[in-house]
Amino acid sequence: MHSEVDQLHTIGLLAAHEAAIADLYRLYADKLPDRKEFFEGLADDEVDHARQIVSFAGKVKAGSISVNPGRFSEETILASLDYVREQIREQGKTAFSPVEALSTAAGIENAMIEKRFFEIVEGDGPEIKQLLRGLAAATAAHRARLLQECEKEKEGEG
């Protein structure tokens, strides 16, 4: 079993990652007025995901779940978090097309699916398993919506 400190650290990193994605989507909403409602909706979802992840902390402290920080490396989470933050810095300074924003966002959501970000909890608790399945499904739905919107945008350009 991993130390409580390590488990809480992993939870914090994952929550920070979701919050950073929300910040990126809010930037897109601000800079792309025609897509404002779409990106604000995604940002709200990401904030909710971060809140749900943070809720794991109390469960770890109570001993009802155990988070496996070794399931993937801290460097993986940090690299993704750095990438999202870099996108915020860079795209905050420049203009970009809706296709660029949608493609970047879809790539981030896809990376989370490929790296199985929501498969870190050990234990049998059905409540936790259901919550994680929900987060994974929401991420997949985000990716699908982003790709669909990207295709629509590309068709509109041609």
TORTORVEX-746106 format. One line per 8 residues: their letters; for each residue z negated, x, y of N, C-alpha, C. Coordinates in steps of 0.05 Angstrom, whole numbers, plus 5000, padded with zeros to 4 digits. Each point is the difference from the previous one (the first is absolute). Layout:
<nodes>
a> Z,X,Y,Z,X,Y,Z,X,Y; ... $
</nodes>
This chain:
<nodes>
mhsevdql> 5000,5017,4976,5000,4983,5024,5000,5018,5025; 5015,4991,5020,5002,5015,5025,4976,4993,5018; 4994,5019,5018,4977,4996,5018,5007,4977,5019; 4979,4987,5009,5003,4978,5018,5013,5009,5026; 4993,5024,5009,5012,5011,5025,5030,5003,4996; 5009,5011,4977,5029,5003,4995,5014,4973,4999; 4987,4981,4987,5012,4973,4998,5003,4987,5028; 4979,5002,5016,5001,4989,5027,5020,5014,5018 $
htigllaa> 5003,5026,4996,5020,5015,5015,5028,4990,4993; 5006,4995,4975,5026,4990,4991,5005,4973,5012; 4980,4983,5000,5002,4973,5011,5007,5002,5030; 4986,5018,5014,5004,5004,5028,5029,5009,5006; 5010,5019,4984,5027,5009,5004,5021,4978,4996; 4996,4985,4979,5019,4978,4994,4999,4979,5022; 4976,4994,5010,4998,4980,5022,5013,5011,5025; 4996,5026,5006,5012,5012,5024,5030,4999,4997 $
heaaiadl> 5010,5004,4976,5029,4999,4995,5011,4972,5007; 4987,4980,4990,5009,4972,5006,4998,4995,5030; 4979,5009,5013,4997,4995,5029,5022,5015,5016; 5007,5024,4991,5022,5015,5013,5026,4985,4997; 5005,4989,4977,5025,4985,4996,5000,4976,5019; 4977,4987,5003,4999,4977,5019,5006,5010,5028; 4990,5023,5007,5007,5011,5027,5030,5005,5003; 5012,5011,4979,5029,5004,5002,5015,4974,5003 $
yrlyadkl> 4992,4980,4985,5014,4974,5002,4995,4987,5027; 4977,5005,5012,4995,4989,5027,5018,5015,5021; 5004,5026,4995,5019,5014,5017,5028,4989,4998; 5008,4994,4976,5027,4988,4996,5001,4973,5013; 4979,4984,4998,4999,4974,5012,5003,5002,5031; 4987,5020,5011,5001,5004,5029,5027,5010,5010; 5013,5017,4984,5025,5013,5009,5025,4984,4991; 4996,4981,4982,5022,4983,4991,4994,4971,5004 $
pdrkeffe> 5003,4990,5024,4991,4973,5007,5013,4979,4981; 5024,5004,4992,5013,4981,4982,4987,4999,4972; 4985,5021,4994,4987,5002,4974,4969,4998,5003; 4991,4993,5023,4972,5001,5006,4983,4983,4980; 5008,4975,4996,4984,4983,4983,5000,5011,4971; 5023,5009,4991,5002,5011,4973,4981,5024,4996; 5001,5019,5018,4983,5024,4997,4971,4994,5005; 4994,4982,5018,4972,4993,5005,4988,4987,4975 $
gladdevd> 5016,4983,4986,4990,4988,4975,4994,5021,4979; 5018,5020,4998,4995,5022,4981,4975,5016,5008; 4997,5005,5026,4977,5015,5009,4974,4985,4994; 5000,4974,5004,4976,4984,4994,4993,5002,4970; 5021,5000,4983,4995,5003,4971,4988,5027,4994; 5010,5021,5014,4989,5027,4994,4971,5003,5009; 4993,4987,5022,4972,5000,5009,4983,4986,4980; 5010,4978,4989,4985,4986,4979,4997,5017,4975 $
harqivsf> 5021,5015,4993,4999,5018,4977,4978,5021,5004; 4999,5011,5024,4980,5020,5007,4972,4988,4997; 4996,4976,5010,4974,4986,4998,4993,4997,4970; 5019,4991,4984,4994,4996,4972,4992,5026,4986; 5014,5022,5007,4994,5026,4988,4972,5009,5009; 4993,4996,5025,4973,5007,5010,4979,4984,4985; 5006,4976,4991,4980,4984,4986,4992,5013,4973; 5017,5018,4990,4993,5015,4976,4975,5017,5004 $
agkvkags> 4996,5009,5024,4978,5019,5005,4973,4988,4991; 4995,4975,5008,4975,4987,4992,4998,4997,4970; 5022,4995,4987,5000,4997,4971,4995,5026,4986; 5011,5022,5012,4994,5027,4989,4970,5006,5003; 4989,4994,5023,4972,5005,5005,4982,4984,4982; 5009,4975,4994,4985,4983,4982,5003,5007,4971; 5020,5018,4995,5005,5008,4972,5016,4980,4984; 5013,4981,5013,5015,4980,4985,5029,5009,4994 $
isvnpgrf> 5010,5019,5016,5025,5012,4993,4999,5030,5004; 5019,5014,4988,5002,5029,5003,5029,5006,5008; 5003,5015,5021,5026,5008,5010,5006,5027,4988; 5025,5004,4991,5008,5025,4988,5015,5017,5021; 4986,5017,5015,5014,5016,5020,5020,5019,4988; 4997,5007,4975,5018,5019,4987,5025,4987,4989; 5003,4974,5003,5024,4987,4990,5025,5010,5014; 4998,5007,5025,5020,5015,5014,4986,5018,5020 $
seetilas> 5013,5020,5009,4986,5020,5016,4996,4990,5029; 4978,5010,5011,4994,4994,5028,5024,5009,5017; 5013,5022,4992,5022,5010,5015,5023,4980,5001; 5003,4984,4979,5021,4979,5000,4994,4979,5021; 4976,4991,5001,4992,4980,5020,5003,5012,5028; 4990,5024,5004,5001,5013,5026,5029,5005,5009; 5017,5008,4982,5028,5005,5006,5013,4974,5010; 4995,4979,4986,5011,4974,5008,4989,4991,5027 $
ldyvreqi> 4974,5003,5003,4987,4993,5025,5011,5016,5023; 5004,5026,4996,5011,5018,5020,5029,4991,5007; 5015,4992,4980,5027,4991,5004,5001,4975,5018; 4982,4981,4994,4999,4975,5016,4992,5007,5028; 4980,5016,5003,4991,5007,5027,5022,5015,5016; 5015,5017,4986,5022,5015,5013,5022,4980,5009; 5005,4980,4984,5020,4979,5007,4990,4986,5026; 4975,4994,5001,4989,4987,5024,5004,5018,5025 $
reqgktaf> 4993,5026,4997,5003,5018,5023,5030,5003,5008; 5017,5005,4981,5028,5005,5006,5014,4975,5010; 4996,4978,4986,5014,4975,5007,4988,4987,5025; 4976,5008,5007,4988,4991,5025,5014,5012,5024; 5013,5023,4996,5013,5014,5022,5030,4994,5002; 5012,4989,4980,5029,4997,5000,5008,4971,4994; 5025,4995,5005,5012,4974,4993,5009,5002,4970; 5000,4978,4987,5010,4999,4972,5011,4972,4995 $
spvealst> 5017,4999,4981,5013,4974,4993,4982,4984,4982; 5005,4974,4998,4985,4984,4980,5004,5010,4972; 5025,5009,4994,5005,5010,4973,4983,5025,4994; 4997,5018,5020,4983,5024,4996,4971,4992,4995; 4990,4981,5015,4972,4991,4997,4997,4987,4973; 5018,4982,4993,4997,4986,4974,5003,5019,4977; 5018,5019,5002,5003,5019,4978,4976,5018,4997; 4989,5009,5022,4976,5017,4999,4977,4984,4988 $
aagienam> 4996,4976,5009,4978,4983,4990,5004,4995,4970; 5024,4993,4992,5005,4995,4971,4995,5025,4984; 5007,5024,5011,4994,5025,4985,4971,5005,4997; 4984,4993,5020,4971,5004,4998,4988,4981,4979; 5008,4975,5001,4991,4980,4980,5008,5009,4972; 5025,5009,4997,5010,5009,4974,4984,5023,4990; 4994,5019,5017,4984,5024,4991,4973,4991,4990; 4988,4980,5013,4974,4991,4990,5002,4987,4973 $
iekrffei> 5022,4986,4995,5004,4989,4973,5004,5022,4980; 5018,5019,5006,5006,5021,4981,4975,5017,4994; 4983,5004,5020,4976,5016,4995,4977,4984,4990; 5004,4974,4996,4980,4981,4989,4974,5002,5015; 5001,4997,5027,4977,5003,5017,4978,4980,4992; 5006,4978,4988,4980,4980,4995,4991,4999,4971; 5003,5023,4986,4991,5002,4973,4978,5021,4997; 4980,4998,5018,4980,5021,5000,4973,4992,4990 $
vegdgpei> 4996,4974,4995,4974,4990,4993,4997,4999,4970; 4978,5011,4990,4993,4999,4972,4980,4977,4997; 4998,4989,4977,4981,4979,4995,5014,4974,4991; 4984,4982,4991,5011,4976,4989,4998,4975,5018; 4990,5003,5023,4995,4977,5017,5026,4985,5006; 5002,4975,4992,5024,4984,5005,5005,4996,5029; 4979,4998,5016,5004,4996,5029,5014,5024,5012; 4993,5024,4992,5012,5024,5011,5029,5003,4990 $
kqllrgla> 5004,4995,4975,5027,5001,4989,5018,4981,5014; 4990,4976,5005,5016,4980,5014,5007,5009,5028; 4980,5011,5014,5004,5009,5027,5021,5022,5001; 4998,5019,4981,5020,5022,5000,5028,4991,4993; 5001,4981,4981,5027,4988,4994,5011,4987,5024; 4983,4987,5015,5009,4987,5025,5010,5020,5020; 4986,5022,5004,5009,5021,5018,5027,5012,4992; 5002,5005,4974,5025,5011,4989,5023,4980,5004 $
aataahra> 4995,4975,4995,5020,4979,5003,5008,4997,5030; 4981,5001,5018,5005,4998,5028,5017,5024,5010; 4995,5023,4989,5015,5024,5008,5029,4997,4990; 5003,4990,4975,5027,4996,4989,5015,4978,5017; 4985,4980,5008,5012,4979,5017,5009,5011,5027; 4983,5017,5011,5008,5013,5026,5025,5015,4996; 5002,5016,4979,5023,5017,4996,5025,4982,4997; 4998,4978,4985,5022,4982,4996,5009,4988,5026 $
rllqecek> 4981,4990,5016,5006,4988,5026,5013,5020,5019; 4990,5025,5000,5011,5020,5017,5029,5007,4992; 5004,5003,4974,5027,5006,4991,5019,4977,5006; 4991,4976,4996,5017,4977,5006,5007,4999,5030; 4980,5004,5017,5006,5000,5029,5018,5023,5008; 4997,5023,4987,5017,5023,5005,5029,4993,4993; 5004,4988,4977,5027,4992,4992,5012,4980,5020; 4984,4981,5009,5010,4980,5019,5008,5014,5026 $
ekegeg> 4983,5019,5009,5005,5015,5024,5026,5016,4998; 5004,5013,4977,5024,5016,4996,5025,4982,5000; 4998,4977,4988,5022,4981,4999,5007,4991,5029; 4980,4996,5016,5004,4992,5028,5013,5021,5017; 4996,5026,4992,5012,5022,5015,5030,5002,4994; 5008,4992,4976,5027,5005,4991,5018,4979,5009 $
</nodes>
